[in-house]
C-alpha cells in the first residue's frame, strides 16, 4: 500500500467520531512524522482536511472526498465503504439539495395502500420532487442487483407521489397543483451505467452538478407526473 493511500485510510478510520490527533494518525498509518506532515499539508491545500497544531479535523464533505481519493489511489472499495457512516451519504445529499434551493427532508416515512414506505432524502423545488436512495455498494454491482435497486426506488417514488396530496404532509409539494417526481440513486463511486431505466445513478460528489442541470434534463429521465389541482385547492381552503 502506498504511503499516501495508507494515511488517507487512517484518516477515514480515525475521524469517524470527529477530530484525530496527528500522532495517532502516524501510528496507525506507520508513517514517519516528517512524511505525514507533508502529506497532511498537501491534503489541506486540496481542501480535504483542516489542520490544527496537533490534530486533524474533517466534516462530512471532507470525509467523502477522502473516500473518493482512497478509491482513486487503489484502496479496496469494500473497506472504504465500511469506514463511512450511512448518515454521511444522507447529509451530503441533504446539503447538495439545500444548495440548489430545495426544501429537504431526510428519512421520509409515509403510508400508501396500507404499506409503510421510507425514502432516504426528498427535495422539493417546484415543480420537481427529487426522491433519493443512498447506496454505498461494495465493489462492482451486478446488472441484476442494479435492476432490483432501481425498480425499488421507482416503486417508492410512485408510492410517495400517489400518497399525495395529503393535508397532514409537511412537504412543500403536498399542496402544489402539479409535481414531477424524479427517482434518483446515489453511490460512492461511478457506476458502469449512468442511467438505468431512465433513472440516474449519480456518484455522490457529482450530485451538486447533477441537480444544477436537472431541470434541463428532466424530459429524458424517468418522471412520475401528478396533477393535484382540485384536491390541493381544497386543502388550501
N, C-alpha and C positions, 0 to 999 in steps of 0.2 A: 504494500500500500504506500502511495506517495506521501511525503511529509505534509503537503497541503491538504490532501484528502483526509489524512489522519486527524489534523486539527479541526477540520470542518465537522467531521463525525463527532469528535469530542465536544465541540460547541453545541451541536444539536442534542447530544446526550445530557450535558450538564446544565443547559439553560431551560430545561422543560418547566422548572418551577420559578424561573427568574434569573437573576444575575449569577455569574460564576467567577470564582477567583482565578486569576491568571495562573497562579501557582498550581491550582488543581487541574486546570486545563493542560498545563505542561506535563504533569504527572500522568494524566490519563492518556495523552497522545504520545508519551515517551519522546518528547522533543526538547532539545536544549533551549534554555530561556532566550538566548540571543536570536535563535532562528524563529521561535514562536513570536517574539516581539515584532520582528519584521513582517511576518505573515499576518499578525493581528492588525498591524498598522495598515497593511495593504488592504485588508478586508474592510477596515474603517473607511479608507479612501474610496472603496467601492460601495459605500453605504450599506454594508451588510451587518455591521455591528457598531456598538457605541463603546469606546474605550474609556475607562477611568484609570486612576493611578495604579490600582491593584486588582481591578475586576473588569468583566465584560458584561454589557447589558444588551438585550435584544428585545424587539417587540414581535408581534405575530407576523407582520410582513417580512421582517428580517429573517425570522426562522424559516419561512417558506423560501426565501431567496437562498438561504444556506442549503436547504434541502435540494433545490434545483442545482446549485453549484456542486454539491456532493454527487448527484447523479451524473452531471457533466464530467466529473473527474473519475467516473467509473465505479462509484460506490454501489453496493447492492441495493436495488430499489426496495426489496422487501425489508431490509434493515432500516433504510431511511424512513419508510412508511411507519414502521414500529416506533420510531422516535418522535413522530408527530402526533399531536393530540387531535381528536376529532373536531374539537371546538375551534381549532386554528383554521381549518378549512372554512367553517361556517363564518368565522369572524372576518376573514379576508373577503369572502363573498358579500357579507353584510356591508363592509366598508366600500367595496367597489360599487355596489348599487347606490349607496348613500352619496358617493362622489358624483354619480350621474343623475342626481335629483330624484331618485326613487324613495318612496317611503317603504321601509323594510321591516319585516318580522322574521324571526328565526323560530324553528321548531313549531311550525304551524299545525295545530291539531284541528280536525273538523270531522263532522259526521255526514255521510251521504248514503242513502238507502240502507240504513241500519248498520253501516260499517264504519269503523273508526279509521281515519287516514292521518298521515303525517307527511309534510313536505319540509325539507331542511330549511330552505330560505325562500321567502316570497317577497318580490319587489314590485311596487305599483307606481307607474308613471304614465298617466292616461295617454293613449288607450291601452298601453302594454302592461301585462301582468306576467312577470318572469318567475317561473317556478323552478328552483334549482335543487338538484340532488347532488350532494357532495360525496365523491368517491375517491379514495386514495388506494387504488388497487395495486397489487403486488405483481411485479414482472409484467410481461406482455399479457394482454387479455384475449381470450379466445372469442371468435365471432359469435358463438352460441351464447357465451356469457354476456357479451355486449348487447346482443339482441334482447335477452331477458331483462337486462338492466334498463334499456331504453323503453321497452314495452311497459315495464312497471312505472316508469316516470310519466309516460304518456297517459297511462291509466289514472295515476294520482292527479295529474293536471286536469284531465277531463272530469274527474270526480269533484275536484275543487271548483271548476267552472260551473258544473251542474248543481253544486250546493248553494250557489248564489243566484239572485240577490237574497240577502238574509239580514233582517233588521238587527240581529244580535252580533253580526260580524263586525269586527273592529278594523277591517281592511278598507282602505280608501275605495277600492274597486267595488265594494259591496253596494254602493249607491250610484255607480255610473250607469249611464244609459246603454253604453256599448263597451265591450272589452275584448282584447285579444290576448289569450293565454298562451304563453310560449314555454314548453318544457325544455330544460337545459340540464346537461350533466357536466359537472366539472371534475377535473382529475389533477393529480400532482404533475404528471409528465404527459407530453403529447401522445395521443393515440394514433394508430395507423389510419384510422378513419376520423376525419374532421366532422363528418355528419353521418348519422345512421338513421334511416327512415326519416330524413329531413330534420332530425333532432341534432343540434350542435353538441359536440364533445369538446369542451373548452379547457385547455390547460389553465390552472388557477392563476398563474401570473400573466395570462393573456386575457383574463376576464374583463379588465378595465377597457382595453381596446375593443373587445367584442361588444360590450354594452354601448360604447360610443357609436359603433357602426350599426347596431341592431335595427334602429328604425328603417334604415335604407334596405336592409336585407330581409326584413320580415316576410315579404311575398315569397321568398324562396324557402322558408322554414315551415316546419310543422306548427300550425297555429290553430287553436280552438277559439273560434269567434262566437261571441254571445251578444244578444240584444236584450237588454233588461228594461227598456224604456217604460213599459206600463207599470211593472212592479216597483221599479226604483222611484217612480213618481209617487206611488202610493206610500212608500217608506218615508219619503221626504216630508210628506204631509202627516 
